[in-house]
Every structure is written in structure tokens, then in C-alpha cells.
């Protein structure tokens, strides 16, 4: 997102309110997850992305960010499972294959 502390705080509040006002809208939870990532709140980001995936199992972007967040938190096996799921969902997305391969490297070491 690239914001200073004040901007990030106001953006985070905006996305928290939006997700609360529209709890069944996957895109709002995905956006909330990105706002949490901007302030390095990885657990909250993963929870928001996971909620988006629960609401829309075909939301590749939300699933991708679940995997990325788990990877950043050192949860490599769980990240790999999400990336594996996504490669089946959208096989042509090279980013997912690249992150899956990188995650496998961390699991092996």
C-alpha cells in the first residue's frame, strides 16, 4: 500500500469498517488483509484473507495472500498447501508456481 503511519491507520480503519458493514463480501476482507499487511499485522492479515477465501473459494488473489502471509510467518507447510490448491484452481498463474517452488525449498531446508 505504501503509506505513512497516519495514512495507514486511517486506511486500516476504513477497511475494518467496510468489512464490518459488509461481512459477506469477500473483496472487502481481501482489502482489509492488504491493509493489515501494510502495517505488518500478519496474523490479522491472514485471518482477513482466510475469511475472503471462506466467502469465495475461487478468489485466487485472497488465496494467494493467505499463502504469502503463511510463508512470511514461517508456516511453510501450510503455505505450500494453499499454493498447491491455487495451482489447481488457476494453473496458468506463474506467481503461484514460483511461490510454491520457493516454499518447497524452505521446507526442504
N, C-alpha and C positions, 0 to 999 in steps of 0.2 A: 504494500500500500504506500510505503514511503511517506511517513508523516512525522511531525514532531510530537512531543508528549501531549501537548494540549489538543492538537488536531486528532491524534489517535484516540484520546479519551472521549472527545465529542463524537467521533465516528463509531467508536465502540458502543457508546450509549445509544446512538441512533439505531445500530443494527440489533442491539439487545431488545430495544423497544419494538422494532419491526418484527423480529422473530416471535416476541411475546404476543403481539397483536395478530399475527398470522401463523399460529403454531403448526398448521398442516401444510405450509408452503415450503417445500424443500429448498428452493433457491435462497430464501431468507436465512435459513440455517447455514447454508453453504457460505453466504456472505458474512454471517456472524463468525464463522470459523476463520475466514480470512482476516477479519478484524482482530480476532484473538491472536492469530499468528503474528500480526504486526506488532503486538506488544509482548510477544514471547510467552503467551499463556497457552502452552502446548496441550495440557490436559483439557482445558476448556475448548480449545480449537478442535481437538479430536472428538470431544463429545458433540459439538455442533455439527461437524462433518458427518459423524455417525448418525445423528438424527436425520440429516438430509438424506442419507442412504436408506435409512428405515422408511422414510416417506416416499422416496423414489429410487427404487433399486436399480434403475437404469441411468442414474445421474453419474456419468463417468467422472466428471470433474470432482464431485464430492467424494467418490470412492478413491480417486487418485490422491486427494488431500488427506483422506484417512490413512492411506498407505504412507504417504510422505511424513505425516505427523508421527505415526508409529515409528518410522525409520529414525526420525530426529530424536525420539525418546529412547532409542536403543532397543525397541521391541521388534527385532528383525524378523523373527518367525511369523509374527502376526502381520507385519508389513508385507512379507512375501505372499502370505495367503491372500491378502487384498489385491496385490498386483497380479497374482495368478488369476484371480476371479475376473479382474478387469481385462486381462489379455484375451480371455474367452468372450467377454462382453463386446469389446471393440478391438479386434485383432490387429487392425492397421495403425494403432497409435504407438509410434516408436518410443515416446517418452515412457510409457508404461513398461515396455520391454527393457528399456535401458535401466530404469529404476529397479526392476525385478532382478536383472543381472547384477547390479551393484549390491543389492540386498543379499543375494546368494553369496557374493564374495565375503560380506561381513559375517554371514552365518558360518561359512567355511573356516574363518579365522577366529 
